[in-house]
Amino acid sequence: MIKKYIRFNEVNNPGKKTRIFEVINLSGDYILGFIHWYTAWRQYIFEPLENTVYSAGCLEDIIKELK
């Protein structure tokens, strides 16, 4: 599925069982945050970088990636 606002780039995570993804803005090609495994909740989460903002469409893309 083509994302409208962002793309996801898997980060090399040697020796680990879980995957990490950079969340990258398509218009500026800069990193917005990371999707990674959060052990306390036993699920993948999105961890945004400081001073980033998100439209509803961008958040929908992130939610779809988390599912």
Residue pairs with C-beta under 8 A, 6 or more apart in sequence:
1 64
3 26
3 61
4 26
4 57
4 61
5 25
5 26
5 27
5 55
5 57
5 58
5 61
6 23
6 24
6 25
6 26
6 32
6 58
6 61
6 62
7 24
7 26
8 21
8 22
8 23
8 24
8 35
8 65
9 21
9 22
9 24
10 19
10 20
10 21
10 22
11 20
11 21
11 22
11 34
13 19
13 20
18 36
18 37
18 44
19 36
19 37
20 34
20 35
20 36
20 37
21 34
21 35
21 36
21 65
22 31
22 34
23 31
23 32
23 33
23 34
23 35
23 46
23 48
23 62
23 65
24 30
24 31
24 32
25 31
25 32
31 49
32 48
32 49
32 52
32 54
32 58
33 46
33 47
33 48
33 49
33 52
34 46
34 47
35 44
35 45
35 46
35 47
35 62
35 65
35 66
36 44
36 45
36 47
37 43
37 44
37 45
38 44
38 45
44 66
45 66
46 62
46 66
48 54
54 62
